[in-house]
Amino acid sequence: MNTEIIDYRKFRSEVLREARSRAKIEKCFLCEQKGGPFCNSHLIPRFILKNISTDGNVLNFNRFALNFDFTDMECGLNKAGTFYNICRKCDNTYFSDYENEENIRNFTFSNRFLAQIIIKNFLSRLYKRSIDCLMPEIINEKKSIISNMGFIQNICNLDMRDYNEDLLR
């Protein structure tokens, strides 16, 4: 593997680790209870991921669809489509219809079921965007290459506001 790609992967991992650390929240997004623990919630139910995995791995969309050489081809089930902004109690309570294998096997898609998919989608977007918004700042701290941080921060704030409003609606 090219040393440039290896160096980029190391730098990306360092930035992502720092962004995830800074993006940690203090209270569950749904019940607002402080202190967690926050669960490893999957956008797609784990039993579905398990069915499409090979040796506990699923294809990484960015590498598969966009052919980014600097990303891994596969990722483990524990990392596939996960977010960490709700507690375990809320994950089990709010998404009981969507994560029920029988509902999916029997095509029981009630309005509640579909709403749970939408809510999970927005929770995932909020989590991912909170990390994405921190990355330019961290990159700039490490490399000093971004000149217009205010503009980037404004866009991030607008996105987060919109995602929150959509989720609440």
LINKA-V752302 format. One line per field, one symbol per residue. ss: DSSP state (A for helix, B for strand, O for the rest). burial: + if it has 24 or more other C-alpha atoms within 12 Angstrom, else -. A space follows every 50 residues. Layout:
ss=???
burial=???
This chain:
ss=OOAAAAAAAAAAAAAAAAAAAAAOOOBOOOOOOBOOOBOOBBOOOAAAAA AAOBOOBBBOAAAAAAOOOOOOOBBBAAAOOBBOOOBAAAAAAAOOOOOO AAAAAOOOOOAAAAAAAAAAAAAAAAAAAAAAAAAAAAAAAAAOOOOOAA AAAAAAAAAAAAAAAAAAO
burial=--------------++--++--+++--+++-----+-+-+++++++--+- -------+++---------+----+-++-+++++++++-++--+++++++ ---------------++++++++++++++++++++++++----------- -----+---+--++-----
